[in-house]
Amino acid sequence: MPTASRLTNAEAGLTTAMSEVTAQLDAPGLATGDRMRLLQRQAELGDLRDELAVRRRRLGRPA
């Protein structure tokens, strides 16, 4: 099972990745294919965020 510090590092990396995807989605003139790829990545990152929240609860850590 991951340690609390590893979850913290994962959460930090996830926050960074989500910010980067959001910034790319906000770019003007984004092609449809690129937008769809970024939206898919955003959904994947959201799933990871949810999984981290589940792990946090299992470890008894507050959100």
PDBQT receptor file of N, H, CA, C and O in Angstrom, charges set to zero:
ATOM      1  N   MET A   1       0.836  -1.180   0.000  1.00  0.00    +0.000 N 
ATOM      2  CA  MET A   1       0.000   0.000   0.000  1.00  0.00    +0.000 C 
ATOM      3  C   MET A   1       0.883   1.247   0.000  1.00  0.00    +0.000 C 
ATOM      4  O   MET A   1       1.892   1.270   0.705  1.00  0.00    +0.000 OA
ATOM      5  N   PRO A   2       0.536   2.287  -0.770  1.00  0.00    +0.000 N 
ATOM      6  CA  PRO A   2       1.352   3.491  -0.823  1.00  0.00    +0.000 C 
ATOM      7  C   PRO A   2       1.373   4.220   0.522  1.00  0.00    +0.000 C 
ATOM      8  O   PRO A   2       0.428   4.138   1.307  1.00  0.00    +0.000 OA
ATOM      9  N   THR A   3       2.439   4.910   0.760  1.00  0.00    +0.000 N 
ATOM     10  H   THR A   3       3.207   4.977   0.123  1.00  0.00    +0.000 HD
ATOM     11  CA  THR A   3       2.532   5.699   1.988  1.00  0.00    +0.000 C 
ATOM     12  C   THR A   3       1.853   7.044   1.775  1.00  0.00    +0.000 C 
ATOM     13  O   THR A   3       1.571   7.445   0.646  1.00  0.00    +0.000 OA
ATOM     14  N   ALA A   4       1.597   7.728   2.880  1.00  0.00    +0.000 N 
ATOM     15  H   ALA A   4       1.826   7.402   3.798  1.00  0.00    +0.000 HD
ATOM     16  CA  ALA A   4       0.933   9.032   2.803  1.00  0.00    +0.000 C 
ATOM     17  C   ALA A   4       1.755  10.015   1.981  1.00  0.00    +0.000 C 
ATOM     18  O   ALA A   4       1.190  10.792   1.211  1.00  0.00    +0.000 OA
ATOM     19  N   SER A   5       3.088   9.997   2.130  1.00  0.00    +0.000 N 
ATOM     20  H   SER A   5       3.547   9.366   2.755  1.00  0.00    +0.000 HD
ATOM     21  CA  SER A   5       3.917  10.945   1.381  1.00  0.00    +0.000 C 
ATOM     22  C   SER A   5       3.866  10.662  -0.115  1.00  0.00    +0.000 C 
ATOM     23  O   SER A   5       3.909  11.594  -0.919  1.00  0.00    +0.000 OA
ATOM     24  N   ARG A   6       3.775   9.399  -0.498  1.00  0.00    +0.000 N 
ATOM     25  H   ARG A   6       3.740   8.643   0.155  1.00  0.00    +0.000 HD
ATOM     26  CA  ARG A   6       3.665   9.087  -1.925  1.00  0.00    +0.000 C 
ATOM     27  C   ARG A   6       2.352   9.607  -2.484  1.00  0.00    +0.000 C 
ATOM     28  O   ARG A   6       2.310  10.092  -3.615  1.00  0.00    +0.000 OA
ATOM     29  N   LEU A   7       1.280   9.513  -1.707  1.00  0.00    +0.000 N 
ATOM     30  H   LEU A   7       1.314   9.119  -0.789  1.00  0.00    +0.000 HD
ATOM     31  CA  LEU A   7       0.011  10.063  -2.173  1.00  0.00    +0.000 C 
ATOM     32  C   LEU A   7       0.104  11.572  -2.341  1.00  0.00    +0.000 C 
ATOM     33  O   LEU A   7      -0.438  12.128  -3.296  1.00  0.00    +0.000 OA
ATOM     34  N   THR A   8       0.783  12.231  -1.425  1.00  0.00    +0.000 N 
ATOM     35  H   THR A   8       1.223  11.780  -0.649  1.00  0.00    +0.000 HD
ATOM     36  CA  THR A   8       0.940  13.673  -1.517  1.00  0.00    +0.000 C 
ATOM     37  C   THR A   8       1.690  14.043  -2.792  1.00  0.00    +0.000 C 
ATOM     38  O   THR A   8       1.309  14.993  -3.476  1.00  0.00    +0.000 OA
ATOM     39  N   ASN A   9       2.744  13.311  -3.120  1.00  0.00    +0.000 N 
ATOM     40  H   ASN A   9       3.053  12.539  -2.565  1.00  0.00    +0.000 HD
ATOM     41  CA  ASN A   9       3.489  13.564  -4.353  1.00  0.00    +0.000 C 
ATOM     42  C   ASN A   9       2.615  13.302  -5.570  1.00  0.00    +0.000 C 
ATOM     43  O   ASN A   9       2.660  14.055  -6.543  1.00  0.00    +0.000 OA
ATOM     44  N   ALA A  10       1.827  12.249  -5.521  1.00  0.00    +0.000 N 
ATOM     45  H   ALA A  10       1.790  11.637  -4.730  1.00  0.00    +0.000 HD
ATOM     46  CA  ALA A  10       0.936  11.939  -6.635  1.00  0.00    +0.000 C 
ATOM     47  C   ALA A  10      -0.097  13.038  -6.815  1.00  0.00    +0.000 C 
ATOM     48  O   ALA A  10      -0.406  13.435  -7.939  1.00  0.00    +0.000 OA
ATOM     49  N   GLU A  11      -0.628  13.526  -5.703  1.00  0.00    +0.000 N 
ATOM     50  H   GLU A  11      -0.378  13.204  -4.791  1.00  0.00    +0.000 HD
ATOM     51  CA  GLU A  11      -1.619  14.591  -5.778  1.00  0.00    +0.000 C 
ATOM     52  C   GLU A  11      -1.011  15.871  -6.356  1.00  0.00    +0.000 C 
ATOM     53  O   GLU A  11      -1.656  16.569  -7.138  1.00  0.00    +0.000 OA
ATOM     54  N   ALA A  12       0.202  16.170  -5.977  1.00  0.00    +0.000 N 
ATOM     55  H   ALA A  12       0.726  15.603  -5.342  1.00  0.00    +0.000 HD
ATOM     56  CA  ALA A  12       0.874  17.359  -6.506  1.00  0.00    +0.000 C 
ATOM     57  C   ALA A  12       1.096  17.230  -8.008  1.00  0.00    +0.000 C 
ATOM     58  O   ALA A  12       0.860  18.176  -8.759  1.00  0.00    +0.000 OA
ATOM     59  N   GLY A  13       1.550  16.063  -8.441  1.00  0.00    +0.000 N 
ATOM     60  H   GLY A  13       1.742  15.295  -7.830  1.00  0.00    +0.000 HD
ATOM     61  CA  GLY A  13       1.760  15.837  -9.869  1.00  0.00    +0.000 C 
ATOM     62  C   GLY A  13       0.461  15.892 -10.649  1.00  0.00    +0.000 C 
ATOM     63  O   GLY A  13       0.423  16.396 -11.772  1.00  0.00    +0.000 OA
ATOM     64  N   LEU A  14      -0.587  15.380 -10.061  1.00  0.00    +0.000 N 
ATOM     65  H   LEU A  14      -0.556  14.971  -9.149  1.00  0.00    +0.000 HD
ATOM     66  CA  LEU A  14      -1.895  15.387 -10.707  1.00  0.00    +0.000 C 
ATOM     67  C   LEU A  14      -2.407  16.816 -10.864  1.00  0.00    +0.000 C 
ATOM     68  O   LEU A  14      -2.953  17.172 -11.908  1.00  0.00    +0.000 OA
ATOM     69  N   THR A  15      -2.234  17.622  -9.843  1.00  0.00    +0.000 N 
ATOM     70  H   THR A  15      -1.790  17.334  -8.995  1.00  0.00    +0.000 HD
ATOM     71  CA  THR A  15      -2.650  19.026  -9.904  1.00  0.00    +0.000 C 
ATOM     72  C   THR A  15      -1.917  19.753 -11.017  1.00  0.00    +0.000 C 
ATOM     73  O   THR A  15      -2.519  20.523 -11.765  1.00  0.00    +0.000 OA
ATOM     74  N   THR A  16      -0.636  19.512 -11.126  1.00  0.00    +0.000 N 
ATOM     75  H   THR A  16      -0.146  18.887 -10.518  1.00  0.00    +0.000 HD
ATOM     76  CA  THR A  16       0.163  20.135 -12.184  1.00  0.00    +0.000 C 
ATOM     77  C   THR A  16      -0.330  19.692 -13.559  1.00  0.00    +0.000 C 
ATOM     78  O   THR A  16      -0.515  20.517 -14.453  1.00  0.00    +0.000 OA
ATOM     79  N   ALA A  17      -0.538  18.399 -13.723  1.00  0.00    +0.000 N 
ATOM     80  H   ALA A  17      -0.387  17.728 -12.997  1.00  0.00    +0.000 HD
ATOM     81  CA  ALA A  17      -0.982  17.865 -15.015  1.00  0.00    +0.000 C 
ATOM     82  C   ALA A  17      -2.352  18.427 -15.392  1.00  0.00    +0.000 C 
ATOM     83  O   ALA A  17      -2.585  18.768 -16.551  1.00  0.00    +0.000 OA
ATOM     84  N   MET A  18      -3.255  18.525 -14.422  1.00  0.00    +0.000 N 
ATOM     85  H   MET A  18      -3.066  18.248 -13.479  1.00  0.00    +0.000 HD
ATOM     86  CA  MET A  18      -4.587  19.060 -14.708  1.00  0.00    +0.000 C 
ATOM     87  C   MET A  18      -4.504  20.530 -15.117  1.00  0.00    +0.000 C 
ATOM     88  O   MET A  18      -5.224  20.964 -16.017  1.00  0.00    +0.000 OA
ATOM     89  N   SER A  19      -3.641  21.287 -14.470  1.00  0.00    +0.000 N 
ATOM     90  H   SER A  19      -3.056  20.935 -13.739  1.00  0.00    +0.000 HD
ATOM     91  CA  SER A  19      -3.459  22.701 -14.818  1.00  0.00    +0.000 C 
ATOM     92  C   SER A  19      -2.913  22.853 -16.233  1.00  0.00    +0.000 C 
ATOM     93  O   SER A  19      -3.344  23.728 -16.984  1.00  0.00    +0.000 OA
ATOM     94  N   GLU A  20      -1.969  21.998 -16.585  1.00  0.00    +0.000 N 
ATOM     95  H   GLU A  20      -1.619  21.287 -15.975  1.00  0.00    +0.000 HD
ATOM     96  CA  GLU A  20      -1.378  22.057 -17.926  1.00  0.00    +0.000 C 
ATOM     97  C   GLU A  20      -2.419  21.734 -19.002  1.00  0.00    +0.000 C 
ATOM     98  O   GLU A  20      -2.473  22.396 -20.039  1.00  0.00    +0.000 OA
ATOM     99  N   VAL A  21      -3.235  20.725 -18.751  1.00  0.00    +0.000 N 
ATOM    100  H   VAL A  21      -3.191  20.188 -17.908  1.00  0.00    +0.000 HD
ATOM    101  CA  VAL A  21      -4.274  20.365 -19.722  1.00  0.00    +0.000 C 
ATOM    102  C   VAL A  21      -5.282  21.500 -19.859  1.00  0.00    +0.000 C 
ATOM    103  O   VAL A  21      -5.694  21.832 -20.971  1.00  0.00    +0.000 OA
ATOM    104  N   THR A  22      -5.679  22.093 -18.749  1.00  0.00    +0.000 N 
ATOM    105  H   THR A  22      -5.344  21.824 -17.846  1.00  0.00    +0.000 HD
ATOM    106  CA  THR A  22      -6.625  23.207 -18.788  1.00  0.00    +0.000 C 
ATOM    107  C   THR A  22      -6.056  24.378 -19.579  1.00  0.00    +0.000 C 
ATOM    108  O   THR A  22      -6.765  24.992 -20.376  1.00  0.00    +0.000 OA
ATOM    109  N   ALA A  23      -4.789  24.687 -19.365  1.00  0.00    +0.000 N 
ATOM    110  H   ALA A  23      -4.213  24.188 -18.718  1.00  0.00    +0.000 HD
ATOM    111  CA  ALA A  23      -4.144  25.780 -20.103  1.00  0.00    +0.000 C 
ATOM    112  C   ALA A  23      -4.131  25.476 -21.602  1.00  0.00    +0.000 C 
ATOM    113  O   ALA A  23      -4.372  26.369 -22.415  1.00  0.00    +0.000 OA
ATOM    114  N   GLN A  24      -3.858  24.248 -21.966  1.00  0.00    +0.000 N 
ATOM    115  H   GLN A  24      -3.663  23.523 -21.305  1.00  0.00    +0.000 HD
ATOM    116  CA  GLN A  24      -3.846  23.875 -23.383  1.00  0.00    +0.000 C 
ATOM    117  C   GLN A  24      -5.243  23.957 -23.981  1.00  0.00    +0.000 C 
ATOM    118  O   GLN A  24      -5.401  24.365 -25.132  1.00  0.00    +0.000 OA
ATOM    119  N   LEU A  25      -6.263  23.572 -23.206  1.00  0.00    +0.000 N 
ATOM    120  H   LEU A  25      -6.135  23.240 -22.271  1.00  0.00    +0.000 HD
ATOM    121  CA  LEU A  25      -7.637  23.653 -23.698  1.00  0.00    +0.000 C 
ATOM    122  C   LEU A  25      -8.081  25.098 -23.912  1.00  0.00    +0.000 C 
ATOM    123  O   LEU A  25      -8.935  25.366 -24.756  1.00  0.00    +0.000 OA
ATOM    124  N   ASP A  26      -7.509  26.021 -23.159  1.00  0.00    +0.000 N 
ATOM    125  H   ASP A  26      -6.815  25.803 -22.473  1.00  0.00    +0.000 HD
ATOM    126  CA  ASP A  26      -7.859  27.437 -23.274  1.00  0.00    +0.000 C 
ATOM    127  C   ASP A  26      -7.166  28.127 -24.442  1.00  0.00    +0.000 C 
ATOM    128  O   ASP A  26      -7.469  29.281 -24.747  1.00  0.00    +0.000 OA
ATOM    129  N   ALA A  27      -6.244  27.436 -25.093  1.00  0.00    +0.000 N 
ATOM    130  H   ALA A  27      -5.998  26.499 -24.845  1.00  0.00    +0.000 HD
ATOM    131  CA  ALA A  27      -5.491  28.044 -26.191  1.00  0.00    +0.000 C 
ATOM    132  C   ALA A  27      -6.420  28.339 -27.373  1.00  0.00    +0.000 C 
ATOM    133  O   ALA A  27      -7.249  27.506 -27.740  1.00  0.00    +0.000 OA
ATOM    134  N   PRO A  28      -6.276  29.524 -27.962  1.00  0.00    +0.000 N 
ATOM    135  CA  PRO A  28      -7.098  29.855 -29.131  1.00  0.00    +0.000 C 
ATOM    136  C   PRO A  28      -6.673  29.019 -30.346  1.00  0.00    +0.000 C 
ATOM    137  O   PRO A  28      -5.505  28.661 -30.496  1.00  0.00    +0.000 OA
ATOM    138  N   GLY A  29      -7.629  28.726 -31.188  1.00  0.00    +0.000 N 
ATOM    139  H   GLY A  29      -8.578  29.017 -31.067  1.00  0.00    +0.000 HD
ATOM    140  CA  GLY A  29      -7.341  28.024 -32.430  1.00  0.00    +0.000 C 
ATOM    141  C   GLY A  29      -6.997  26.557 -32.272  1.00  0.00    +0.000 C 
ATOM    142  O   GLY A  29      -6.335  25.985 -33.138  1.00  0.00    +0.000 OA
ATOM    143  N   LEU A  30      -7.426  25.944 -31.200  1.00  0.00    +0.000 N 
ATOM    144  H   LEU A  30      -7.964  26.408 -30.497  1.00  0.00    +0.000 HD
ATOM    145  CA  LEU A  30      -7.136  24.531 -30.955  1.00  0.00    +0.000 C 
ATOM    146  C   LEU A  30      -7.933  23.669 -31.933  1.00  0.00    +0.000 C 
ATOM    147  O   LEU A  30      -9.149  23.819 -32.046  1.00  0.00    +0.000 OA
ATOM    148  N   ALA A  31      -7.258  22.777 -32.630  1.00  0.00    +0.000 N 
ATOM    149  H   ALA A  31      -6.270  22.655 -32.538  1.00  0.00    +0.000 HD
ATOM    150  CA  ALA A  31      -7.914  21.904 -33.602  1.00  0.00    +0.000 C 
ATOM    151  C   ALA A  31      -8.842  20.923 -32.886  1.00  0.00    +0.000 C 
ATOM    152  O   ALA A  31      -8.611  20.567 -31.731  1.00  0.00    +0.000 OA
ATOM    153  N   THR A  32      -9.874  20.499 -33.571  1.00  0.00    +0.000 N 
ATOM    154  H   THR A  32     -10.063  20.789 -34.509  1.00  0.00    +0.000 HD
ATOM    155  CA  THR A  32     -10.869  19.597 -32.982  1.00  0.00    +0.000 C 
ATOM    156  C   THR A  32     -10.235  18.320 -32.464  1.00  0.00    +0.000 C 
ATOM    157  O   THR A  32     -10.554  17.876 -31.360  1.00  0.00    +0.000 OA
ATOM    158  N   GLY A  33      -9.349  17.724 -33.237  1.00  0.00    +0.000 N 
ATOM    159  H   GLY A  33      -9.090  18.084 -34.134  1.00  0.00    +0.000 HD
ATOM    160  CA  GLY A  33      -8.692  16.485 -32.808  1.00  0.00    +0.000 C 
ATOM    161  C   GLY A  33      -7.863  16.687 -31.547  1.00  0.00    +0.000 C 
ATOM    162  O   GLY A  33      -7.850  15.841 -30.652  1.00  0.00    +0.000 OA
ATOM    163  N   ASP A  34      -7.176  17.816 -31.492  1.00  0.00    +0.000 N 
ATOM    164  H   ASP A  34      -7.187  18.503 -32.219  1.00  0.00    +0.000 HD
ATOM    165  CA  ASP A  34      -6.375  18.128 -30.303  1.00  0.00    +0.000 C 
ATOM    166  C   ASP A  34      -7.275  18.365 -29.095  1.00  0.00    +0.000 C 
ATOM    167  O   ASP A  34      -6.964  17.923 -27.989  1.00  0.00    +0.000 OA
ATOM    168  N   ARG A  35      -8.393  19.063 -29.308  1.00  0.00    +0.000 N 
ATOM    169  H   ARG A  35      -8.645  19.422 -30.207  1.00  0.00    +0.000 HD
ATOM    170  CA  ARG A  35      -9.335  19.315 -28.227  1.00  0.00    +0.000 C 
ATOM    171  C   ARG A  35      -9.882  17.992 -27.679  1.00  0.00    +0.000 C 
ATOM    172  O   ARG A  35      -9.985  17.818 -26.465  1.00  0.00    +0.000 OA
ATOM    173  N   MET A  36     -10.223  17.084 -28.551  1.00  0.00    +0.000 N 
ATOM    174  H   MET A  36     -10.139  17.225 -29.538  1.00  0.00    +0.000 HD
ATOM    175  CA  MET A  36     -10.760  15.787 -28.117  1.00  0.00    +0.000 C 
ATOM    176  C   MET A  36      -9.704  15.004 -27.335  1.00  0.00    +0.000 C 
ATOM    177  O   MET A  36     -10.025  14.367 -26.332  1.00  0.00    +0.000 OA
ATOM    178  N   ARG A  37      -8.464  15.045 -27.781  1.00  0.00    +0.000 N 
ATOM    179  H   ARG A  37      -8.203  15.563 -28.596  1.00  0.00    +0.000 HD
ATOM    180  CA  ARG A  37      -7.384  14.358 -27.079  1.00  0.00    +0.000 C 
ATOM    181  C   ARG A  37      -7.194  14.941 -25.686  1.00  0.00    +0.000 C 
ATOM    182  O   ARG A  37      -7.015  14.203 -24.717  1.00  0.00    +0.000 OA
ATOM    183  N   LEU A  38      -7.233  16.265 -25.589  1.00  0.00    +0.000 N 
ATOM    184  H   LEU A  38      -7.378  16.864 -26.377  1.00  0.00    +0.000 HD
ATOM    185  CA  LEU A  38      -7.067  16.921 -24.290  1.00  0.00    +0.000 C 
ATOM    186  C   LEU A  38      -8.257  16.656 -23.365  1.00  0.00    +0.000 C 
ATOM    187  O   LEU A  38      -8.085  16.478 -22.160  1.00  0.00    +0.000 OA
ATOM    188  N   LEU A  39      -9.458  16.631 -23.932  1.00  0.00    +0.000 N 
ATOM    189  H   LEU A  39      -9.599  16.775 -24.911  1.00  0.00    +0.000 HD
ATOM    190  CA  LEU A  39     -10.633  16.330 -23.110  1.00  0.00    +0.000 C 
ATOM    191  C   LEU A  39     -10.573  14.905 -22.575  1.00  0.00    +0.000 C 
ATOM    192  O   LEU A  39     -10.969  14.649 -21.437  1.00  0.00    +0.000 OA
ATOM    193  N   GLN A  40     -10.082  13.983 -23.388  1.00  0.00    +0.000 N 
ATOM    194  H   GLN A  40      -9.761  14.191 -24.312  1.00  0.00    +0.000 HD
ATOM    195  CA  GLN A  40      -9.907  12.601 -22.935  1.00  0.00    +0.000 C 
ATOM    196  C   GLN A  40      -8.893  12.542 -21.802  1.00  0.00    +0.000 C 
ATOM    197  O   GLN A  40      -9.106  11.855 -20.803  1.00  0.00    +0.000 OA
ATOM    198  N   ARG A  41      -7.783  13.270 -21.965  1.00  0.00    +0.000 N 
ATOM    199  H   ARG A  41      -7.610  13.828 -22.776  1.00  0.00    +0.000 HD
ATOM    200  CA  ARG A  41      -6.753  13.311 -20.918  1.00  0.00    +0.000 C 
ATOM    201  C   ARG A  41      -7.308  13.933 -19.635  1.00  0.00    +0.000 C 
ATOM    202  O   ARG A  41      -7.001  13.477 -18.534  1.00  0.00    +0.000 OA
ATOM    203  N   GLN A  42      -8.117  14.967 -19.785  1.00  0.00    +0.000 N 
ATOM    204  H   GLN A  42      -8.367  15.338 -20.679  1.00  0.00    +0.000 HD
ATOM    205  CA  GLN A  42      -8.734  15.606 -18.619  1.00  0.00    +0.000 C 
ATOM    206  C   GLN A  42      -9.636  14.611 -17.878  1.00  0.00    +0.000 C 
ATOM    207  O   GLN A  42      -9.652  14.583 -16.647  1.00  0.00    +0.000 OA
ATOM    208  N   ALA A  43     -10.375  13.808 -18.621  1.00  0.00    +0.000 N 
ATOM    209  H   ALA A  43     -10.362  13.831 -19.620  1.00  0.00    +0.000 HD
ATOM    210  CA  ALA A  43     -11.227  12.788 -18.009  1.00  0.00    +0.000 C 
ATOM    211  C   ALA A  43     -10.385  11.733 -17.289  1.00  0.00    +0.000 C 
ATOM    212  O   ALA A  43     -10.733  11.306 -16.189  1.00  0.00    +0.000 OA
ATOM    213  N   GLU A  44      -9.287  11.315 -17.902  1.00  0.00    +0.000 N 
ATOM    214  H   GLU A  44      -9.004  11.662 -18.796  1.00  0.00    +0.000 HD
ATOM    215  CA  GLU A  44      -8.396  10.335 -17.273  1.00  0.00    +0.000 C 
ATOM    216  C   GLU A  44      -7.811  10.890 -15.972  1.00  0.00    +0.000 C 
ATOM    217  O   GLU A  44      -7.734  10.183 -14.967  1.00  0.00    +0.000 OA
ATOM    218  N   LEU A  45      -7.403  12.155 -15.999  1.00  0.00    +0.000 N 
ATOM    219  H   LEU A  45      -7.466  12.729 -16.816  1.00  0.00    +0.000 HD
ATOM    220  CA  LEU A  45      -6.853  12.776 -14.799  1.00  0.00    +0.000 C 
ATOM    221  C   LEU A  45      -7.912  12.891 -13.710  1.00  0.00    +0.000 C 
ATOM    222  O   LEU A  45      -7.608  12.744 -12.526  1.00  0.00    +0.000 OA
ATOM    223  N   GLY A  46      -9.145  13.152 -14.104  1.00  0.00    +0.000 N 
ATOM    224  H   GLY A  46      -9.392  13.272 -15.066  1.00  0.00    +0.000 HD
ATOM    225  CA  GLY A  46     -10.235  13.195 -13.135  1.00  0.00    +0.000 C 
ATOM    226  C   GLY A  46     -10.454  11.835 -12.486  1.00  0.00    +0.000 C 
ATOM    227  O   GLY A  46     -10.717  11.745 -11.287  1.00  0.00    +0.000 OA
ATOM    228  N   ASP A  47     -10.344  10.779 -13.287  1.00  0.00    +0.000 N 
ATOM    229  H   ASP A  47     -10.131  10.853 -14.261  1.00  0.00    +0.000 HD
ATOM    230  CA  ASP A  47     -10.462   9.425 -12.737  1.00  0.00    +0.000 C 
ATOM    231  C   ASP A  47      -9.335   9.143 -11.737  1.00  0.00    +0.000 C 
ATOM    232  O   ASP A  47      -9.562   8.543 -10.686  1.00  0.00    +0.000 OA
ATOM    233  N   LEU A  48      -8.137   9.577 -12.073  1.00  0.00    +0.000 N 
ATOM    234  H   LEU A  48      -7.953  10.065 -12.926  1.00  0.00    +0.000 HD
ATOM    235  CA  LEU A  48      -7.007   9.403 -11.151  1.00  0.00    +0.000 C 
ATOM    236  C   LEU A  48      -7.227  10.182  -9.854  1.00  0.00    +0.000 C 
ATOM    237  O   LEU A  48      -6.938   9.686  -8.766  1.00  0.00    +0.000 OA
ATOM    238  N   ARG A  49      -7.738  11.396  -9.981  1.00  0.00    +0.000 N 
ATOM    239  H   ARG A  49      -7.973  11.799 -10.865  1.00  0.00    +0.000 HD
ATOM    240  CA  ARG A  49      -8.043  12.210  -8.797  1.00  0.00    +0.000 C 
ATOM    241  C   ARG A  49      -9.048  11.495  -7.893  1.00  0.00    +0.000 C 
ATOM    242  O   ARG A  49      -8.912  11.490  -6.670  1.00  0.00    +0.000 OA
ATOM    243  N   ASP A  50     -10.054  10.896  -8.521  1.00  0.00    +0.000 N 
ATOM    244  H   ASP A  50     -10.165  10.901  -9.515  1.00  0.00    +0.000 HD
ATOM    245  CA  ASP A  50     -11.063  10.163  -7.754  1.00  0.00    +0.000 C 
ATOM    246  C   ASP A  50     -10.448   8.956  -7.053  1.00  0.00    +0.000 C 
ATOM    247  O   ASP A  50     -10.778   8.672  -5.901  1.00  0.00    +0.000 OA
ATOM    248  N   GLU A  51      -9.562   8.249  -7.736  1.00  0.00    +0.000 N 
ATOM    249  H   GLU A  51      -9.294   8.479  -8.672  1.00  0.00    +0.000 HD
ATOM    250  CA  GLU A  51      -8.907   7.082  -7.138  1.00  0.00    +0.000 C 
ATOM    251  C   GLU A  51      -8.033   7.499  -5.958  1.00  0.00    +0.000 C 
ATOM    252  O   GLU A  51      -7.991   6.807  -4.940  1.00  0.00    +0.000 OA
ATOM    253  N   LEU A  52      -7.341   8.620  -6.090  1.00  0.00    +0.000 N 
ATOM    254  H   LEU A  52      -7.375   9.182  -6.916  1.00  0.00    +0.000 HD
ATOM    255  CA  LEU A  52      -6.538   9.111  -4.972  1.00  0.00    +0.000 C 
ATOM    256  C   LEU A  52      -7.416   9.460  -3.773  1.00  0.00    +0.000 C 
ATOM    257  O   LEU A  52      -7.030   9.231  -2.626  1.00  0.00    +0.000 OA
ATOM    258  N   ALA A  53      -8.590  10.011  -4.041  1.00  0.00    +0.000 N 
ATOM    259  H   ALA A  53      -8.903  10.196  -4.972  1.00  0.00    +0.000 HD
ATOM    260  CA  ALA A  53      -9.507  10.335  -2.949  1.00  0.00    +0.000 C 
ATOM    261  C   ALA A  53      -9.966   9.065  -2.237  1.00  0.00    +0.000 C 
ATOM    262  O   ALA A  53     -10.077   9.042  -1.011  1.00  0.00    +0.000 OA
ATOM    263  N   VAL A  54     -10.231   8.014  -3.001  1.00  0.00    +0.000 N 
ATOM    264  H   VAL A  54     -10.141   8.033  -3.997  1.00  0.00    +0.000 HD
ATOM    265  CA  VAL A  54     -10.626   6.734  -2.401  1.00  0.00    +0.000 C 
ATOM    266  C   VAL A  54      -9.492   6.196  -1.532  1.00  0.00    +0.000 C 
ATOM    267  O   VAL A  54      -9.727   5.748  -0.410  1.00  0.00    +0.000 OA
ATOM    268  N   ARG A  55      -8.275   6.240  -2.044  1.00  0.00    +0.000 N 
ATOM    269  H   ARG A  55      -8.084   6.603  -2.955  1.00  0.00    +0.000 HD
ATOM    270  CA  ARG A  55      -7.123   5.763  -1.267  1.00  0.00    +0.000 C 
ATOM    271  C   ARG A  55      -6.932   6.582   0.009  1.00  0.00    +0.000 C 
ATOM    272  O   ARG A  55      -6.612   6.048   1.071  1.00  0.00    +0.000 OA
ATOM    273  N   ARG A  56      -7.135   7.875  -0.125  1.00  0.00    +0.000 N 
ATOM    274  H   ARG A  56      -7.395   8.308  -0.988  1.00  0.00    +0.000 HD
ATOM    275  CA  ARG A  56      -7.017   8.743   1.054  1.00  0.00    +0.000 C 
ATOM    276  C   ARG A  56      -8.002   8.336   2.135  1.00  0.00    +0.000 C 
ATOM    277  O   ARG A  56      -7.650   8.249   3.311  1.00  0.00    +0.000 OA
ATOM    278  N   ARG A  57      -9.231   8.090   1.730  1.00  0.00    +0.000 N 
ATOM    279  H   ARG A  57      -9.518   8.160   0.775  1.00  0.00    +0.000 HD
ATOM    280  CA  ARG A  57     -10.252   7.672   2.696  1.00  0.00    +0.000 C 
ATOM    281  C   ARG A  57      -9.882   6.348   3.333  1.00  0.00    +0.000 C 
ATOM    282  O   ARG A  57     -10.087   6.156   4.531  1.00  0.00    +0.000 OA
ATOM    283  N   ARG A  58      -9.338   5.433   2.546  1.00  0.00    +0.000 N 
ATOM    284  H   ARG A  58      -9.171   5.589   1.572  1.00  0.00    +0.000 HD
ATOM    285  CA  ARG A  58      -8.944   4.131   3.082  1.00  0.00    +0.000 C 
ATOM    286  C   ARG A  58      -7.819   4.265   4.103  1.00  0.00    +0.000 C 
ATOM    287  O   ARG A  58      -7.741   3.489   5.055  1.00  0.00    +0.000 OA
ATOM    288  N   LEU A  59      -6.955   5.247   3.903  1.00  0.00    +0.000 N 
ATOM    289  H   LEU A  59      -7.019   5.878   3.129  1.00  0.00    +0.000 HD
ATOM    290  CA  LEU A  59      -5.863   5.487   4.840  1.00  0.00    +0.000 C 
ATOM    291  C   LEU A  59      -6.305   6.331   6.038  1.00  0.00    +0.000 C 
ATOM    292  O   LEU A  59      -5.537   6.547   6.976  1.00  0.00    +0.000 OA
ATOM    293  N   GLY A  60      -7.530   6.796   5.993  1.00  0.00    +0.000 N 
ATOM    294  H   GLY A  60      -8.153   6.621   5.231  1.00  0.00    +0.000 HD
ATOM    295  CA  GLY A  60      -8.037   7.598   7.091  1.00  0.00    +0.000 C 
ATOM    296  C   GLY A  60      -7.547   9.022   7.084  1.00  0.00    +0.000 C 
ATOM    297  O   GLY A  60      -7.545   9.687   8.120  1.00  0.00    +0.000 OA
ATOM    298  N   ARG A  61      -7.127   9.502   5.915  1.00  0.00    +0.000 N 
ATOM    299  H   ARG A  61      -7.129   8.962   5.073  1.00  0.00    +0.000 HD
ATOM    300  CA  ARG A  61      -6.658  10.889   5.797  1.00  0.00    +0.000 C 
ATOM    301  C   ARG A  61      -7.809  11.765   5.345  1.00  0.00    +0.000 C 
ATOM    302  O   ARG A  61      -8.589  11.354   4.486  1.00  0.00    +0.000 OA
ATOM    303  N   PRO A  62      -7.935  12.957   5.899  1.00  0.00    +0.000 N 
ATOM    304  CA  PRO A  62      -8.989  13.872   5.438  1.00  0.00    +0.000 C 
ATOM    305  C   PRO A  62      -8.703  14.373   4.024  1.00  0.00    +0.000 C 
ATOM    306  O   PRO A  62      -7.556  14.405   3.578  1.00  0.00    +0.000 OA
ATOM    307  N   ALA A  63      -9.745  14.752   3.351  1.00  0.00    +0.000 N 
ATOM    308  H   ALA A  63     -10.677  14.726   3.713  1.00  0.00    +0.000 HD
ATOM    309  CA  ALA A  63      -9.599  15.255   1.971  1.00  0.00    +0.000 C 
ATOM    310  C   ALA A  63      -8.985  16.621   1.930  1.00  0.00    +0.000 C 
ATOM    311  O   ALA A  63      -8.796  17.180   0.850  1.00  0.00    +0.000 OA
TER     312      ALA A  63
